[in-house]
Amino acid sequence: MTTRAMTTMRWPGRLWWGLAGLLSLLVAGFSYRYLAGVGPLAPNVLANGYSKPWLVVHVAGAATALLIGSVQFIGPLRRRLPAAHRWTGRVYAVACLVGGAGGLMLSFGSTAGPVAAVGFGILAVLWLATTTLGWRTALVRDLVAHRRWMIRSWALTLAAVTLRLYMVSIPLVPADPALTYAAIAWLCWVPNLVAAELYLRRT
Protein backbone atom coordinates (compact mmCIF):
# COMPACT_ATOMS: atom_id res chain seq x y z
CA MET A 1 0.00 0.00 0.00
CA THR A 2 1.27 3.45 -0.85
CA THR A 3 1.92 6.20 1.65
CA ARG A 4 -1.02 8.13 0.19
CA ALA A 5 -3.31 5.14 0.74
CA MET A 6 -2.24 4.94 4.37
CA THR A 7 -2.81 8.67 4.81
CA THR A 8 -6.34 8.45 3.40
CA MET A 9 -7.27 5.25 5.24
CA ARG A 10 -10.86 5.41 6.44
CA TRP A 11 -11.75 5.18 10.10
CA PRO A 12 -12.61 1.42 10.07
CA GLY A 13 -9.07 0.73 8.86
CA ARG A 14 -7.56 3.02 11.47
CA LEU A 15 -9.69 1.38 14.15
CA TRP A 16 -8.50 -2.05 13.05
CA TRP A 17 -4.84 -1.08 13.14
CA GLY A 18 -5.28 0.55 16.55
CA LEU A 19 -7.09 -2.46 17.99
CA ALA A 20 -4.50 -4.86 16.58
CA GLY A 21 -1.72 -2.76 18.06
CA LEU A 22 -3.37 -2.60 21.50
CA LEU A 23 -4.01 -6.35 21.61
CA SER A 24 -0.44 -6.97 20.46
CA LEU A 25 0.92 -4.95 23.37
CA LEU A 26 -1.26 -6.83 25.84
CA VAL A 27 -0.37 -10.27 24.48
CA ALA A 28 3.33 -9.41 24.30
CA GLY A 29 3.41 -8.16 27.88
CA PHE A 30 1.58 -11.23 29.14
CA SER A 31 3.82 -13.58 27.13
CA TYR A 32 7.04 -12.22 28.58
CA ARG A 33 6.15 -14.03 31.82
CA TYR A 34 7.60 -17.18 30.27
CA LEU A 35 10.99 -15.50 30.15
CA ALA A 36 10.83 -14.72 33.86
CA GLY A 37 9.13 -18.02 34.75
CA VAL A 38 6.47 -16.28 36.83
CA GLY A 39 2.70 -16.08 36.73
CA PRO A 40 0.28 -18.61 35.23
CA LEU A 41 2.18 -20.85 32.83
CA ALA A 42 0.17 -23.16 30.55
CA PRO A 43 0.89 -26.81 31.44
CA ASN A 44 0.41 -28.00 27.85
CA VAL A 45 2.99 -25.47 26.66
CA LEU A 46 5.52 -26.49 29.27
CA ALA A 47 4.89 -30.17 28.41
CA ASN A 48 6.17 -29.62 24.87
CA GLY A 49 9.14 -31.90 24.34
CA TYR A 50 11.12 -29.07 22.77
CA SER A 51 10.21 -26.40 25.32
CA LYS A 52 13.81 -26.29 26.54
CA PRO A 53 15.33 -24.14 25.16
CA TRP A 54 12.98 -23.28 22.31
CA LEU A 55 10.07 -21.90 24.31
CA VAL A 56 12.19 -19.02 25.62
CA VAL A 57 13.57 -18.41 22.12
CA HIS A 58 10.10 -18.35 20.60
CA VAL A 59 8.57 -16.10 23.27
CA ALA A 60 11.47 -13.65 23.20
CA GLY A 61 11.21 -13.24 19.44
CA ALA A 62 7.44 -13.34 19.02
CA ALA A 63 6.65 -10.99 21.92
CA THR A 64 9.21 -8.47 20.71
CA ALA A 65 7.80 -8.64 17.17
CA LEU A 66 4.34 -7.95 18.58
CA LEU A 67 5.61 -4.90 20.47
CA ILE A 68 7.28 -3.36 17.44
CA GLY A 69 5.20 -4.54 14.50
CA SER A 70 2.16 -2.28 14.65
CA VAL A 71 4.33 0.84 15.07
CA GLN A 72 5.96 0.14 11.70
CA PHE A 73 2.71 0.93 9.89
CA ILE A 74 2.15 4.39 11.39
CA GLY A 75 2.60 6.60 8.32
CA PRO A 76 3.52 9.92 10.02
CA LEU A 77 6.19 8.27 12.16
CA ARG A 78 7.63 6.46 9.16
CA ARG A 79 7.82 9.65 7.10
CA ARG A 80 9.19 11.91 9.84
CA LEU A 81 11.63 9.41 11.33
CA PRO A 82 12.78 7.19 8.45
CA ALA A 83 16.00 6.18 10.22
CA ALA A 84 14.05 5.04 13.28
CA HIS A 85 11.69 3.11 11.01
CA ARG A 86 14.63 1.30 9.43
CA TRP A 87 16.20 0.38 12.76
CA THR A 88 12.97 -0.77 14.38
CA GLY A 89 12.26 -2.67 11.17
CA ARG A 90 15.53 -4.53 11.57
CA VAL A 91 14.65 -5.37 15.16
CA TYR A 92 11.21 -6.55 14.06
CA ALA A 93 12.66 -8.75 11.31
CA VAL A 94 15.23 -10.33 13.63
CA ALA A 95 12.54 -10.88 16.27
CA CYS A 96 10.30 -12.61 13.70
CA LEU A 97 13.15 -14.84 12.52
CA VAL A 98 14.06 -15.78 16.10
CA GLY A 99 10.43 -16.34 17.05
CA GLY A 100 9.73 -18.28 13.86
CA ALA A 101 12.73 -20.56 14.37
CA GLY A 102 11.64 -21.23 17.94
CA GLY A 103 8.06 -21.82 16.85
CA LEU A 104 9.14 -24.27 14.17
CA MET A 105 11.09 -26.32 16.69
CA LEU A 106 8.19 -26.24 19.15
CA SER A 107 5.82 -27.54 16.48
CA PHE A 108 7.74 -30.85 16.46
CA GLY A 109 6.97 -31.32 20.14
CA SER A 110 3.36 -30.14 20.16
CA THR A 111 1.21 -32.04 22.67
CA ALA A 112 -1.96 -31.25 20.68
CA GLY A 113 -1.45 -33.94 18.04
CA PRO A 114 -0.17 -34.04 14.46
CA VAL A 115 -2.85 -31.78 12.94
CA ALA A 116 -1.98 -28.96 15.33
CA ALA A 117 1.74 -29.63 14.90
CA VAL A 118 1.51 -29.28 11.12
CA GLY A 119 -0.58 -26.12 11.45
CA PHE A 120 1.92 -24.46 13.77
CA GLY A 121 4.82 -25.71 11.66
CA ILE A 122 3.47 -24.21 8.44
CA LEU A 123 2.76 -20.95 10.28
CA ALA A 124 6.39 -20.81 11.40
CA VAL A 125 7.73 -21.51 7.90
CA LEU A 126 5.50 -18.87 6.28
CA TRP A 127 6.39 -16.37 8.99
CA LEU A 128 10.09 -16.92 8.33
CA ALA A 129 9.59 -16.72 4.56
CA THR A 130 7.45 -13.56 4.45
CA THR A 131 9.74 -11.74 6.88
CA THR A 132 12.87 -12.76 4.96
CA LEU A 133 11.36 -11.57 1.69
CA GLY A 134 10.24 -8.34 3.33
CA TRP A 135 13.76 -7.69 4.59
CA ARG A 136 15.35 -8.63 1.27
CA THR A 137 13.09 -6.29 -0.74
CA ALA A 138 13.94 -3.46 1.66
CA LEU A 139 17.65 -4.03 1.06
CA VAL A 140 17.21 -3.66 -2.69
CA ARG A 141 14.92 -0.63 -2.17
CA ASP A 142 11.87 -2.27 -3.73
CA LEU A 143 9.62 -0.50 -1.24
CA VAL A 144 6.32 -1.52 -2.82
CA ALA A 145 7.17 -5.24 -2.58
CA HIS A 146 8.72 -4.63 0.84
CA ARG A 147 5.50 -3.21 2.21
CA ARG A 148 3.42 -6.05 0.76
CA TRP A 149 5.64 -8.74 2.27
CA MET A 150 5.75 -7.02 5.64
CA ILE A 151 1.96 -6.77 5.75
CA ARG A 152 1.87 -10.53 5.23
CA SER A 153 4.50 -10.97 7.93
CA TRP A 154 2.51 -8.81 10.34
CA ALA A 155 -0.66 -10.79 9.61
CA LEU A 156 1.21 -13.94 10.65
CA THR A 157 2.70 -12.22 13.70
CA LEU A 158 -0.86 -11.45 14.77
CA ALA A 159 -1.53 -15.18 14.95
CA ALA A 160 -0.33 -14.85 18.55
CA VAL A 161 -3.28 -12.53 19.19
CA THR A 162 -5.95 -14.43 17.28
CA LEU A 163 -4.81 -17.69 18.88
CA ARG A 164 -5.63 -16.31 22.31
CA LEU A 165 -8.94 -14.89 21.14
CA TYR A 166 -9.93 -18.33 19.88
CA MET A 167 -8.67 -20.00 23.04
CA VAL A 168 -11.21 -18.05 25.07
CA SER A 169 -13.97 -19.66 22.99
CA ILE A 170 -12.93 -23.28 23.61
CA PRO A 171 -15.25 -23.79 26.64
CA LEU A 172 -18.15 -22.47 24.52
CA VAL A 173 -17.68 -24.98 21.69
CA PRO A 174 -19.59 -28.27 22.11
CA ALA A 175 -16.69 -30.40 20.88
CA ASP A 176 -13.64 -32.21 22.18
CA PRO A 177 -11.23 -29.49 23.39
CA ALA A 178 -8.35 -31.35 21.74
CA LEU A 179 -10.08 -31.21 18.35
CA THR A 180 -10.96 -27.56 18.89
CA TYR A 181 -7.35 -26.70 19.68
CA ALA A 182 -6.18 -28.56 16.57
CA ALA A 183 -8.55 -26.40 14.51
CA ILE A 184 -7.31 -23.25 16.24
CA ALA A 185 -3.75 -24.12 15.19
CA TRP A 186 -4.92 -23.32 11.66
CA LEU A 187 -7.62 -20.74 12.34
CA CYS A 188 -5.20 -18.49 14.21
CA TRP A 189 -3.28 -17.69 11.02
CA VAL A 190 -5.06 -18.79 7.83
CA PRO A 191 -7.84 -16.15 8.05
CA ASN A 192 -5.22 -13.53 8.95
CA LEU A 193 -3.25 -14.27 5.81
CA VAL A 194 -6.39 -14.38 3.66
CA ALA A 195 -7.46 -11.00 5.07
CA ALA A 196 -4.01 -9.57 4.31
CA GLU A 197 -4.20 -10.78 0.70
CA LEU A 198 -7.68 -9.31 0.24
CA TYR A 199 -6.45 -6.04 1.74
CA LEU A 200 -3.48 -5.96 -0.62
CA ARG A 201 -5.72 -6.59 -3.62
CA ARG A 202 -7.90 -3.61 -2.66
CA THR A 203 -4.96 -1.26 -2.15
C-alpha positions in Angstrom: 0.0 0.0 0.0 1.3 3.4 -0.8 1.9 6.2 1.7 -1.0 8.1 0.2 -3.3 5.1 0.7 -2.2 4.9 4.4 -2.8 8.7 4.8 -6.3 8.5 3.4 -7.3 5.2 5.2 -10.9 5.4 6.4 -11.8 5.2 10.1 -12.6 1.4 10.1 -9.1 0.7 8.9 -7.6 3.0 11.5 -9.7 1.4 14.2 -8.5 -2.1 13.1 -4.8 -1.1 13.1 -5.3 0.6 16.5 -7.1 -2.5 18.0 -4.5 -4.9 16.6 -1.7 -2.8 18.1 -3.4 -2.6 21.5 -4.0 -6.3 21.6 -0.4 -7.0 20.5 0.9 -4.9 23.4 -1.3 -6.8 25.8 -0.4 -10.3 24.5 3.3 -9.4 24.3 3.4 -8.2 27.9 1.6 -11.2 29.1 3.8 -13.6 27.1 7.0 -12.2 28.6 6.2 -14.0 31.8 7.6 -17.2 30.3 11.0 -15.5 30.2 10.8 -14.7 33.9 9.1 -18.0 34.8 6.5 -16.3 36.8 2.7 -16.1 36.7 0.3 -18.6 35.2 2.2 -20.9 32.8 0.2 -23.2 30.5 0.9 -26.8 31.4 0.4 -28.0 27.8 3.0 -25.5 26.7 5.5 -26.5 29.3 4.9 -30.2 28.4 6.2 -29.6 24.9 9.1 -31.9 24.3 11.1 -29.1 22.8 10.2 -26.4 25.3 13.8 -26.3 26.5 15.3 -24.1 25.2 13.0 -23.3 22.3 10.1 -21.9 24.3 12.2 -19.0 25.6 13.6 -18.4 22.1 10.1 -18.3 20.6 8.6 -16.1 23.3 11.5 -13.6 23.2 11.2 -13.2 19.4 7.4 -13.3 19.0 6.6 -11.0 21.9 9.2 -8.5 20.7 7.8 -8.6 17.2 4.3 -7.9 18.6 5.6 -4.9 20.5 7.3 -3.4 17.4 5.2 -4.5 14.5 2.2 -2.3 14.7 4.3 0.8 15.1 6.0 0.1 11.7 2.7 0.9 9.9 2.2 4.4 11.4 2.6 6.6 8.3 3.5 9.9 10.0 6.2 8.3 12.2 7.6 6.5 9.2 7.8 9.6 7.1 9.2 11.9 9.8 11.6 9.4 11.3 12.8 7.2 8.5 16.0 6.2 10.2 14.1 5.0 13.3 11.7 3.1 11.0 14.6 1.3 9.4 16.2 0.4 12.8 13.0 -0.8 14.4 12.3 -2.7 11.2 15.5 -4.5 11.6 14.6 -5.4 15.2 11.2 -6.6 14.1 12.7 -8.7 11.3 15.2 -10.3 13.6 12.5 -10.9 16.3 10.3 -12.6 13.7 13.2 -14.8 12.5 14.1 -15.8 16.1 10.4 -16.3 17.0 9.7 -18.3 13.9 12.7 -20.6 14.4 11.6 -21.2 17.9 8.1 -21.8 16.9 9.1 -24.3 14.2 11.1 -26.3 16.7 8.2 -26.2 19.2 5.8 -27.5 16.5 7.7 -30.8 16.5 7.0 -31.3 20.1 3.4 -30.1 20.2 1.2 -32.0 22.7 -2.0 -31.3 20.7 -1.5 -33.9 18.0 -0.2 -34.0 14.5 -2.8 -31.8 12.9 -2.0 -29.0 15.3 1.7 -29.6 14.9 1.5 -29.3 11.1 -0.6 -26.1 11.5 1.9 -24.5 13.8 4.8 -25.7 11.7 3.5 -24.2 8.4 2.8 -21.0 10.3 6.4 -20.8 11.4 7.7 -21.5 7.9 5.5 -18.9 6.3 6.4 -16.4 9.0 10.1 -16.9 8.3 9.6 -16.7 4.6 7.5 -13.6 4.5 9.7 -11.7 6.9 12.9 -12.8 5.0 11.4 -11.6 1.7 10.2 -8.3 3.3 13.8 -7.7 4.6 15.3 -8.6 1.3 13.1 -6.3 -0.7 13.9 -3.5 1.7 17.7 -4.0 1.1 17.2 -3.7 -2.7 14.9 -0.6 -2.2 11.9 -2.3 -3.7 9.6 -0.5 -1.2 6.3 -1.5 -2.8 7.2 -5.2 -2.6 8.7 -4.6 0.8 5.5 -3.2 2.2 3.4 -6.0 0.8 5.6 -8.7 2.3 5.8 -7.0 5.6 2.0 -6.8 5.7 1.9 -10.5 5.2 4.5 -11.0 7.9 2.5 -8.8 10.3 -0.7 -10.8 9.6 1.2 -13.9 10.6 2.7 -12.2 13.7 -0.9 -11.4 14.8 -1.5 -15.2 15.0 -0.3 -14.8 18.6 -3.3 -12.5 19.2 -6.0 -14.4 17.3 -4.8 -17.7 18.9 -5.6 -16.3 22.3 -8.9 -14.9 21.1 -9.9 -18.3 19.9 -8.7 -20.0 23.0 -11.2 -18.0 25.1 -14.0 -19.7 23.0 -12.9 -23.3 23.6 -15.2 -23.8 26.6 -18.1 -22.5 24.5 -17.7 -25.0 21.7 -19.6 -28.3 22.1 -16.7 -30.4 20.9 -13.6 -32.2 22.2 -11.2 -29.5 23.4 -8.3 -31.3 21.7 -10.1 -31.2 18.4 -11.0 -27.6 18.9 -7.3 -26.7 19.7 -6.2 -28.6 16.6 -8.5 -26.4 14.5 -7.3 -23.2 16.2 -3.7 -24.1 15.2 -4.9 -23.3 11.7 -7.6 -20.7 12.3 -5.2 -18.5 14.2 -3.3 -17.7 11.0 -5.1 -18.8 7.8 -7.8 -16.2 8.1 -5.2 -13.5 8.9 -3.3 -14.3 5.8 -6.4 -14.4 3.7 -7.5 -11.0 5.1 -4.0 -9.6 4.3 -4.2 -10.8 0.7 -7.7 -9.3 0.2 -6.4 -6.0 1.7 -3.5 -6.0 -0.6 -5.7 -6.6 -3.6 -7.9 -3.6 -2.7 -5.0 -1.3 -2.2 
